[in-house]
Amino acid sequence: MEHRRLFPNDEDERKNYFDTFGTRVKKGKTKTKNWKIKKEVVEKTNGRQNAKEETSDIHHHHHYYYYYSRRRRRRTMFLNVLLLLLVLLGGTGKASSSSSSCSYQSGCNRPKQRFASSTLGNHDDDDVSITFRQTPNFPATMRDSVEKGVELAQSFLGKVSDVDVFMYEAQNASAQNPSAYEEINGLWCEATRDEVHGYCNDGAGNQEKAMNGENNVFASGKMTCAPCGEPAKKSTPIVITPGLDSSGEYYEHDTDWLIQGAIHEYSHAFQTLFGAHTPAWLMEGGAVQLEAVFSNHASRGTYRKTYEDHFKHTIFPAAIDLYGDTSVATWLTTYGSDRECENDIPPGGVNANPDVFYNVGAAAVAFAIYKANINHAADGGRTFADFWTNTEKHKGFWHSIVVDDYEFNIDTDWPSQVPEGTGWKGALANFTGHDSVAAFYADFEAWIKPGGVLKTPEEMSDILENSSDVDALSVEPFNNANSFMPRSCEASGGPPSSFFGVSSSATHSRFSLVVVVVSSCLVATLAL
C-alpha cells in the first residue's frame, strides 16, 4: 500500500501544563477537657520536645497533645496532596502514542495511527456499501473488473465501511482532455481531506499519471481525531487507473489485471482496521498472497492459474532473484518491515528493491501459514483462511492483533520498533508458534537459502496449501463480524494515556517531575 504525503506538518507540539495546588489549613481552637495524666518524662529543646523535663501540669499536657495532633493533620494533608499529584502525573494506563491533540507528522509511509473508526460487516451486510466513482470515459468492461475484484475480496474478508474507489480513465497524447478529471478530482479531495488538519490531496498527481497513460493503483486514507485524542483511520479511498501500451491503447490483459489490483487494494482497507503499525512485508506481501488465492477464479478467464502455479511462476522466482543478490544475506529481516519514503528513512536504511515487500513478503506469509499448520497440528492446524479471517484469539493473525498493548510514538517510531510480544509481533508469533518474530525471521531465512544455497521454485512449493483446498476456502463468505474486536480507541476503554494526555515522549520528564514532587513533600513533612 502506497501512502501519499497529503500535507505538510505545520503545527507545533502541544505543551503540557500542570496546575499548581496550594492548601491552607485553618487552625482550630482546642477544647478544654478534664485530663487525668500521671507524671511523665517529656523531652524539650528550644521550645520543642527534646530535653528532659518533668511536669504534671494538665495545661502543658493539653498543649503537648494539640501540637502533635496538628502535626498528624498536616502530615495527612501532605500525603493526600502527594497522592493526588501521583494520580494526575502518573496515570493508570499506557502512554499515548502521540498527544491528546491528535497532532502527528504526515509521511507517506510513516505509521500514523493504531486505531480505526471504520467497521467490519458480514459479506451480506446491506448497511455497508462501497462507492464507485469514475471519469466519463472509463471503460465499462474495466469497471466490471474492478467491481468483481472488490466483490471477491469483500465476500472473503468481510465488508469494510467507508471504502471509495476512484477510477481514472487514461488518455493518450493525441486525445488530451483535462476537464474530464475536474469532478473526480474534487471528490478525491474530499475523500482524502484530513479532519485533523483540514488538508486534502487535490488529485493533480492522479490526473497527471492518467493523462500520461500510466498505471496508477493505490490505497490512501482519510484521518480523523478519535474521542480518546488519538488520530484514527476513518476511510480508505482507492485509485484505479489502467495504463496504455505504446500505441496509446489499453493493454489487452487490463481487464484481468484490474481484478487483481482491486483485490490487492481492498485487502489494504481490511488490514488498516488493525492499525497502521504493521510491517510493509505483511501489508504488501499479504495483499499479493490474497491475489494468488483468487488467481483461479472463473472471472480470470484465460489468465486463470492455480494457487500453486501463481506462487511457482510469479512469486517464488522474484523472491529467488532478490536473494540471489548476495550484498544482503537476510533481506526480510533487514529490510522487510520498514518502507522508506521521501525524507522518512527507516532504522535499517534505504532499500531500493520493492520485491522485499511484495514477493518476498508473499513468500513469508505462505511460510508463516505453513509453520502455523505444523506447530498447531494438535489444535487442528492452520490455513490461509485462519490467517485472514479467524476471529478466535491466537488462531488467526489479523484478528489477534492488539493495538493498545504497547507504547509507540507515531512521529518517530517504525513497525520494526513495536516491542516483541505485543501488537503485530505478538499476533504473528502466536499464530506461527515461534517464540518471537526474530525467531520467525531466522527460520524463514534458513528455509529460503539453506546452507547458503537458494531453493528452486519447485522446492519452495512444498510449503504451499493444496490449490483445491484454497479454492474451496476462498469462496466461504465471512460471517463472523459479531466476533470482530473493535479497534476504535473509544471501544478500547478510552484514553490510553495519563490524566493529562502526556505523550510517550514525555515519559521520562513526567517521571522526573514525580520524583521531585515526592522528594519535596517528604522533606516538608519531616521538617514539621
PAKE-115290 format. One record per residue (C-alpha): residue number from 0; residue in three letters; x, y, z. Coordinates in steps of 0.25 Angstrom, whole numbers. Layout:
REM residues N
TORSE seq type  east north    up
TORSE NUM  ala     X     Y     Z
...
This chain:
REM residues 528
TORSE seq type  east north    up
TORSE   0  met     0     0     0
TORSE   1  glu     6    13    -4
TORSE   2  his     2    25     5
TORSE   3  arg     3    39    -1
TORSE   4  arg     8    51     7
TORSE   5  leu    -5    59     7
TORSE   6  phe     0    72    14
TORSE   7  pro    12    78    22
TORSE   8  asn    13    77    37
TORSE   9  asp    11    92    41
TORSE  10  glu     7    90    56
TORSE  11  asp    15    92    68
TORSE  12  glu    15    81    78
TORSE  13  arg     5    83    89
TORSE  14  lys    11    87   102
TORSE  15  asn     6    80   115
TORSE  16  tyr     3    89   126
TORSE  17  phe     0    85   141
TORSE  18  asp    -8    92   151
TORSE  19  thr    -1    96   164
TORSE  20  phe    -9    93   176
TORSE  21  gly    -7   101   189
TORSE  22  thr   -14    97   202
TORSE  23  arg   -17   106   214
TORSE  24  val   -20    99   227
TORSE  25  lys   -28   108   237
TORSE  26  lys   -24   106   252
TORSE  27  gly   -35   101   260
TORSE  28  lys   -38   104   275
TORSE  29  thr   -35    94   285
TORSE  30  lys   -46    90   295
TORSE  31  thr   -42    88   310
TORSE  32  lys   -44    75   315
TORSE  33  asn   -42    68   329
TORSE  34  trp   -30    60   327
TORSE  35  lys   -24    50   337
TORSE  36  ile   -10    49   333
TORSE  37  lys     1    43   342
TORSE  38  lys    15    49   344
TORSE  39  glu    23    46   331
TORSE  40  val    36    50   325
TORSE  41  val    36    59   313
TORSE  42  glu    47    64   304
TORSE  43  lys    49    78   301
TORSE  44  thr    59    87   294
TORSE  45  asn    57   101   289
TORSE  46  gly    43   101   292
TORSE  47  arg    41    88   284
TORSE  48  gln    41    74   291
TORSE  49  asn    56    69   293
TORSE  50  ala    62    72   307
TORSE  51  lys    57    64   319
TORSE  52  glu    47    72   328
TORSE  53  glu    37    67   338
TORSE  54  thr    23    72   338
TORSE  55  ser    10    69   344
TORSE  56  asp     3    81   339
TORSE  57  ile   -10    77   332
TORSE  58  his    -9    90   323
TORSE  59  his     4    86   318
TORSE  60  his     0    72   314
TORSE  61  his   -12    78   307
TORSE  62  his    -4    87   298
TORSE  63  tyr     6    75   296
TORSE  64  tyr    -5    67   291
TORSE  65  tyr   -10    78   282
TORSE  66  tyr     3    80   276
TORSE  67  tyr     5    66   271
TORSE  68  ser    -9    65   267
TORSE  69  arg    -7    77   258
TORSE  70  arg     5    70   252
TORSE  71  arg    -3    58   249
TORSE  72  arg   -13    66   242
TORSE  73  arg    -2    73   234
TORSE  74  arg     4    60   230
TORSE  75  thr    -9    55   226
TORSE  76  met   -11    67   217
TORSE  77  phe     2    66   210
TORSE  78  leu     0    51   208
TORSE  79  asn   -13    54   201
TORSE  80  val    -7    65   192
TORSE  81  leu     4    55   189
TORSE  82  leu    -6    44   185
TORSE  83  leu   -14    54   176
TORSE  84  leu    -1    58   169
TORSE  85  leu     3    44   167
TORSE  86  val   -10    40   161
TORSE  87  leu   -10    52   152
TORSE  88  leu     4    51   147
TORSE  89  gly     6    36   146
TORSE  90  gly    -8    32   141
TORSE  91  thr   -12    18   141
TORSE  92  gly   -11    14   126
TORSE  93  lys    -1    13   116
TORSE  94  ala     5    25   110
TORSE  95  ser    -2    31    98
TORSE  96  ser     5    28    84
TORSE  97  ser     5    43    82
TORSE  98  ser    -3    54    89
TORSE  99  ser   -17    57    93
TORSE 100  ser   -18    68    82
TORSE 101  cys   -17    57    70
TORSE 102  ser    -5    64    65
TORSE 103  tyr     4    56    57
TORSE 104  gln    15    57    45
TORSE 105  ser    10    53    32
TORSE 106  gly    18    44    24
TORSE 107  cys    15    35    12
TORSE 108  asn    19    22    19
TORSE 109  arg    20    27    33
TORSE 110  pro    11    19    42
TORSE 111  lys     1    30    47
TORSE 112  gln    -9    22    56
TORSE 113  arg   -12    10    63
TORSE 114  phe   -27    11    63
TORSE 115  ala   -38    12    52
TORSE 116  ser   -52    17    52
TORSE 117  ser   -56     8    40
TORSE 118  thr   -64    -4    43
TORSE 119  leu   -65   -18    38
TORSE 120  gly   -78   -25    34
TORSE 121  asn   -82   -39    29
TORSE 122  his   -81   -41    14
TORSE 123  asp   -96   -39    12
TORSE 124  asp   -97   -27    21
TORSE 125  asp  -106   -17    14
TORSE 126  asp  -103    -6    23
TORSE 127  val   -89    -5    17
TORSE 128  ser   -86    -1     3
TORSE 129  ile   -75     3    -6
TORSE 130  thr   -75    16   -14
TORSE 131  phe   -70    15   -28
TORSE 132  arg   -67    27   -36
TORSE 133  gln   -61    29   -50
TORSE 134  thr   -57    39   -60
TORSE 135  pro   -67    40   -72
TORSE 136  asn   -59    31   -82
TORSE 137  phe   -55    20   -72
TORSE 138  pro   -57     7   -80
TORSE 139  ala   -70    -1   -75
TORSE 140  thr   -63   -14   -76
TORSE 141  met   -51    -9   -67
TORSE 142  arg   -61    -4   -57
TORSE 143  asp   -67   -18   -57
TORSE 144  ser   -54   -24   -54
TORSE 145  val   -51   -14   -42
TORSE 146  glu   -65   -17   -36
TORSE 147  lys   -62   -32   -38
TORSE 148  gly   -49   -31   -31
TORSE 149  val   -55   -24   -19
TORSE 150  glu   -66   -33   -18
TORSE 151  leu   -57   -45   -17
TORSE 152  ala   -49   -39    -6
TORSE 153  gln   -61   -33     1
TORSE 154  ser   -68   -47     2
TORSE 155  phe   -56   -54     8
TORSE 156  leu   -51   -43    17
TORSE 157  gly   -64   -36    21
TORSE 158  lys   -69   -22    17
TORSE 159  val   -61   -11    21
TORSE 160  ser   -68     2    23
TORSE 161  asp   -64    15    17
TORSE 162  val   -57    10     4
TORSE 163  asp   -58    19    -8
TORSE 164  val   -52    14   -22
TORSE 165  phe   -48    25   -32
TORSE 166  met   -46    20   -46
TORSE 167  tyr   -38    30   -55
TORSE 168  glu   -38    28   -70
TORSE 169  ala   -25    28   -77
TORSE 170  gln   -22    38   -88
TORSE 171  asn   -12    37  -100
TORSE 172  ala    -4    48  -105
TORSE 173  ser   -14    51  -117
TORSE 174  ala   -26    52  -108
TORSE 175  gln   -23    61   -96
TORSE 176  asn   -36    66   -89
TORSE 177  pro   -32    71   -75
TORSE 178  ser   -47    75   -72
TORSE 179  ala   -50    60   -71
TORSE 180  tyr   -44    60   -57
TORSE 181  glu   -49    72   -51
TORSE 182  glu   -61    66   -44
TORSE 183  ile   -54    53   -39
TORSE 184  asn   -42    62   -34
TORSE 185  gly   -52    70   -25
TORSE 186  leu   -58    57   -20
TORSE 187  trp   -44    51   -17
TORSE 188  cys   -40    64   -10
TORSE 189  glu   -52    62     0
TORSE 190  ala   -50    47     1
TORSE 191  thr   -35    49     6
TORSE 192  arg   -38    62    14
TORSE 193  asp   -31    60    27
TORSE 194  glu   -40    64    38
TORSE 195  val   -29    67    48
TORSE 196  his   -22    78    39
TORSE 197  gly   -32    80    28
TORSE 198  tyr   -23    78    16
TORSE 199  cys   -26    69     5
TORSE 200  asn   -20    63    -8
TORSE 201  asp   -25    71   -20
TORSE 202  gly   -23    59   -29
TORSE 203  ala   -13    66   -38
TORSE 204  gly    -4    54   -37
TORSE 205  asn   -15    45   -41
TORSE 206  gln   -18    53   -53
TORSE 207  glu    -4    55   -58
TORSE 208  lys    -2    40   -58
TORSE 209  ala   -15    37   -65
TORSE 210  met   -12    47   -76
TORSE 211  asn     2    41   -78
TORSE 212  gly    -5    27   -79
TORSE 213  glu     2    21   -67
TORSE 214  asn    -3    10   -58
TORSE 215  asn    -7    16   -44
TORSE 216  val   -13     8   -34
TORSE 217  phe   -12    10   -19
TORSE 218  ala   -20    12    -6
TORSE 219  ser   -19    25     2
TORSE 220  gly   -26    28    15
TORSE 221  lys   -34    39    22
TORSE 222  met   -31    42    36
TORSE 223  thr   -40    47    47
TORSE 224  cys   -38    50    62
TORSE 225  ala   -44    40    71
TORSE 226  pro   -50    43    85
TORSE 227  cys   -38    37    92
TORSE 228  gly   -30    48    86
TORSE 229  glu   -22    40    76
TORSE 230  pro   -22    40    61
TORSE 231  ala   -31    29    55
TORSE 232  lys   -33    24    41
TORSE 233  lys   -47    28    36
TORSE 234  ser   -48    23    22
TORSE 235  thr   -40    17    10
TORSE 236  pro   -40    24    -3
TORSE 237  ile   -35    15   -15
TORSE 238  val   -29    20   -28
TORSE 239  ile   -30    11   -40
TORSE 240  thr   -24    15   -54
TORSE 241  pro   -21     5   -64
TORSE 242  gly    -9     8   -73
TORSE 243  leu    -7     9   -88
TORSE 244  asp     2     2   -97
TORSE 245  ser    12     8  -107
TORSE 246  ser     1    10  -117
TORSE 247  gly    -8    18  -108
TORSE 248  glu   -18     7  -105
TORSE 249  tyr   -21    -1   -92
TORSE 250  tyr   -14   -13   -90
TORSE 251  glu   -21   -26   -94
TORSE 252  his   -19   -32   -81
TORSE 253  asp   -24   -20   -73
TORSE 254  thr   -38   -25   -70
TORSE 255  asp   -31   -37   -63
TORSE 256  trp   -21   -29   -57
TORSE 257  leu   -31   -19   -51
TORSE 258  ile   -38   -31   -43
TORSE 259  gln   -24   -34   -37
TORSE 260  gly   -22   -19   -34
TORSE 261  ala   -35   -17   -27
TORSE 262  ile   -33   -30   -18
TORSE 263  his   -20   -24   -14
TORSE 264  glu   -24   -10   -11
TORSE 265  tyr   -37   -15    -4
TORSE 266  ser   -29   -24     5
TORSE 267  his   -21   -11    10
TORSE 268  ala   -35    -6    14
TORSE 269  phe   -37   -18    23
TORSE 270  gln   -22   -18    28
TORSE 271  thr   -23    -4    33
TORSE 272  leu   -35    -8    42
TORSE 273  phe   -24   -13    51
TORSE 274  gly   -15    -1    52
TORSE 275  ala    -4     5    43
TORSE 276  his     8    -1    51
TORSE 277  thr     8   -14    43
TORSE 278  pro    21   -16    35
TORSE 279  ala    22   -14    20
TORSE 280  trp    24   -29    16
TORSE 281  leu    11   -33    23
TORSE 282  met     3   -22    17
TORSE 283  glu     8   -23     3
TORSE 284  gly    12   -38     4
TORSE 285  gly    -1   -41    10
TORSE 286  ala    -9   -34    -2
TORSE 287  val     0   -41   -12
TORSE 288  gln    -3   -55    -5
TORSE 289  leu   -18   -51    -6
TORSE 290  glu   -17   -49   -21
TORSE 291  ala   -11   -63   -22
TORSE 292  val   -23   -68   -14
TORSE 293  phe   -33   -63   -25
TORSE 294  ser   -24   -66   -37
TORSE 295  asn   -32   -78   -41
TORSE 296  his   -46   -71   -40
TORSE 297  ala   -54   -73   -52
TORSE 298  ser   -55   -57   -54
TORSE 299  arg   -40   -58   -58
TORSE 300  gly   -43   -64   -72
TORSE 301  thr   -31   -69   -80
TORSE 302  tyr   -22   -63   -69
TORSE 303  arg   -26   -73   -59
TORSE 304  lys   -16   -81   -51
TORSE 305  thr   -16   -89   -39
TORSE 306  tyr   -11   -84   -25
TORSE 307  glu     2   -93   -26
TORSE 308  asp     5   -88   -40
TORSE 309  his     3   -74   -37
TORSE 310  phe    14   -75   -26
TORSE 311  lys    23   -85   -34
TORSE 312  his    23   -76   -47
TORSE 313  thr    22   -62   -41
TORSE 314  ile    24   -60   -26
TORSE 315  phe    36   -70   -23
TORSE 316  pro    44   -67   -35
TORSE 317  ala    44   -52   -32
TORSE 318  ala    48   -55   -17
TORSE 319  ile    59   -64   -22
TORSE 320  asp    64   -53   -31
TORSE 321  leu    65   -44   -19
TORSE 322  tyr    72   -54   -10
TORSE 323  gly    82   -56   -21
TORSE 324  asp    87   -42   -18
TORSE 325  thr    98   -46    -8
TORSE 326  ser   100   -32    -4
TORSE 327  val    89   -35     6
TORSE 328  ala    88   -48    13
TORSE 329  thr    75   -46    21
TORSE 330  trp    66   -38    12
TORSE 331  leu    53   -40    20
TORSE 332  thr    60   -38    33
TORSE 333  thr    68   -25    29
TORSE 334  tyr    58   -18    20
TORSE 335  gly    44   -25    21
TORSE 336  ser    38   -17    32
TORSE 337  asp    40    -2    29
TORSE 338  arg    38     5    16
TORSE 339  glu    45    18    13
TORSE 340  cys    38    29     6
TORSE 341  glu    43    43     3
TORSE 342  asn    51    48    15
TORSE 343  asp    46    37    24
TORSE 344  ile    58    28    25
TORSE 345  pro    55    15    34
TORSE 346  pro    65     9    44
TORSE 347  gly    70    -1    35
TORSE 348  gly    74     9    24
TORSE 349  val    69    10    10
TORSE 350  asn    65    -1     1
TORSE 351  ala    62     1   -14
TORSE 352  asn    56   -12   -17
TORSE 353  pro    41   -13   -14
TORSE 354  asp    41   -28   -16
TORSE 355  val    45   -30    -2
TORSE 356  phe    31   -24     2
TORSE 357  tyr    23   -31    -9
TORSE 358  asn    28   -44   -14
TORSE 359  val    38   -48    -2
TORSE 360  gly    26   -43     7
TORSE 361  ala    16   -52     0
TORSE 362  ala    26   -64     1
TORSE 363  ala    28   -61    16
TORSE 364  val    13   -60    18
TORSE 365  ala    12   -74    12
TORSE 366  phe    23   -79    20
TORSE 367  ala    16   -73    33
TORSE 368  ile     3   -81    29
TORSE 369  tyr    12   -94    27
TORSE 370  lys    19   -93    40
TORSE 371  ala     6   -90    48
TORSE 372  asn    -1  -102    42
TORSE 373  ile    11  -111    47
TORSE 374  asn    13  -104    60
TORSE 375  his    -2  -105    63
TORSE 376  ala    -5  -118    58
TORSE 377  ala   -10  -123    71
TORSE 378  asp   -20  -112    71
TORSE 379  gly   -25  -115    57
TORSE 380  gly   -15  -108    49
TORSE 381  arg   -16   -94    42
TORSE 382  thr   -20   -90    28
TORSE 383  phe   -19   -77    20
TORSE 384  ala   -33   -74    24
TORSE 385  asp   -29   -75    38
TORSE 386  phe   -18   -65    35
TORSE 387  trp   -28   -55    29
TORSE 388  thr   -42   -57    36
TORSE 389  asn   -41   -66    48
TORSE 390  thr   -47   -57    59
TORSE 391  glu   -43   -66    71
TORSE 392  lys   -31   -60    78
TORSE 393  his   -18   -67    74
TORSE 394  lys   -24   -76    64
TORSE 395  gly   -23   -65    53
TORSE 396  phe   -13   -54    51
TORSE 397  trp   -20   -41    47
TORSE 398  his   -32   -42    57
TORSE 399  ser   -22   -45    68
TORSE 400  ile   -14   -32    67
TORSE 401  val   -16   -24    80
TORSE 402  val   -13    -9    76
TORSE 403  asp   -12    -3    90
TORSE 404  asp    -3   -12    98
TORSE 405  tyr    10    -5    95
TORSE 406  glu    15     9    94
TORSE 407  phe    18    15    81
TORSE 408  asn    22    29    76
TORSE 409  ile    15    31    63
TORSE 410  asp    24    42    59
TORSE 411  thr    37    35    61
TORSE 412  asp    35    20    62
TORSE 413  trp    34     9    51
TORSE 414  pro    27    -4    50
TORSE 415  ser    40   -11    54
TORSE 416  gln    41    -4    67
TORSE 417  val    28   -10    72
TORSE 418  pro    32   -18    84
TORSE 419  glu    33   -33    83
TORSE 420  gly    21   -40    89
TORSE 421  thr    12   -28    86
TORSE 422  gly     4   -23    74
TORSE 423  trp     6   -30    61
TORSE 424  lys    19   -37    67
TORSE 425  gly    11   -43    78
TORSE 426  ala     0   -47    68
TORSE 427  leu    10   -53    58
TORSE 428  ala    18   -61    68
TORSE 429  asn     5   -67    74
TORSE 430  phe     0   -71    60
TORSE 431  thr    13   -77    55
TORSE 432  gly    17   -84    68
TORSE 433  his    30   -77    69
TORSE 434  asp    36   -71    82
TORSE 435  ser    37   -57    75
TORSE 436  val    37   -50    62
TORSE 437  ala    52   -51    62
TORSE 438  ala    52   -66    63
TORSE 439  phe    42   -66    51
TORSE 440  tyr    51   -57    42
TORSE 441  ala    63   -66    45
TORSE 442  asp    54   -79    42
TORSE 443  phe    50   -72    29
TORSE 444  glu    64   -68    25
TORSE 445  ala    69   -82    27
TORSE 446  trp    58   -88    19
TORSE 447  ile    59   -80     7
TORSE 448  lys    74   -81     6
TORSE 449  pro    79   -93    14
TORSE 450  gly    94   -94    15
TORSE 451  gly    95   -82     6
TORSE 452  val    89   -89    -6
TORSE 453  leu    75   -84   -11
TORSE 454  lys    64   -93   -13
TORSE 455  thr    57   -95   -26
TORSE 456  pro    42   -91   -28
TORSE 457  glu    38  -105   -28
TORSE 458  glu    45  -108   -15
TORSE 459  met    39   -95    -9
TORSE 460  ser    25  -100   -14
TORSE 461  asp    26  -111    -3
TORSE 462  ile    21  -101     7
TORSE 463  leu     8   -97     0
TORSE 464  glu    -6  -102     3
TORSE 465  asn   -13  -111    -8
TORSE 466  ser   -19  -102   -19
TORSE 467  ser   -33  -109   -18
TORSE 468  asp   -33  -107    -3
TORSE 469  val   -30   -92    -5
TORSE 470  asp   -41   -91   -16
TORSE 471  ala   -51   -97    -6
TORSE 472  leu   -48   -88     5
TORSE 473  ser   -47   -75    -3
TORSE 474  val   -62   -75    -6
TORSE 475  glu   -66   -77     8
TORSE 476  pro   -73   -64    12
TORSE 477  phe   -69   -56    24
TORSE 478  asn   -80   -57    35
TORSE 479  asn   -72   -54    48
TORSE 480  ala   -74   -39    48
TORSE 481  asn   -80   -40    62
TORSE 482  ser   -67   -46    67
TORSE 483  phe   -59   -35    61
TORSE 484  met   -51   -27    72
TORSE 485  pro   -53   -12    70
TORSE 486  arg   -40    -5    68
TORSE 487  ser   -46     9    71
TORSE 488  cys   -40    15    83
TORSE 489  glu   -53    18    90
TORSE 490  ala   -56     4    89
TORSE 491  ser   -43     0    95
TORSE 492  gly   -46     7   108
TORSE 493  gly   -43    22   106
TORSE 494  pro   -30    29   107
TORSE 495  pro   -18    20   108
TORSE 496  ser   -11    32   114
TORSE 497  ser   -10    39   127
TORSE 498  phe   -20    49   132
TORSE 499  phe   -13    60   125
TORSE 500  gly   -11    52   112
TORSE 501  val     4    53   114
TORSE 502  ser    11    47   101
TORSE 503  ser    20    35   102
TORSE 504  ser    32    44    98
TORSE 505  ala    29    51   111
TORSE 506  thr    30    39   120
TORSE 507  his    44    42   125
TORSE 508  ser    40    56   128
TORSE 509  arg    28    52   135
TORSE 510  phe    35    42   144
TORSE 511  ser    46    52   148
TORSE 512  leu    35    62   152
TORSE 513  val    28    51   160
TORSE 514  val    42    49   167
TORSE 515  val    43    64   170
TORSE 516  val    29    65   176
TORSE 517  val    31    53   184
TORSE 518  ser    44    57   190
TORSE 519  ser    39    71   193
TORSE 520  cys    27    66   200
TORSE 521  leu    35    56   209
TORSE 522  val    45    67   213
TORSE 523  ala    34    77   216
TORSE 524  thr    26    66   224
TORSE 525  leu    39    62   232
TORSE 526  ala    42    76   235
TORSE 527  leu    29    79   242
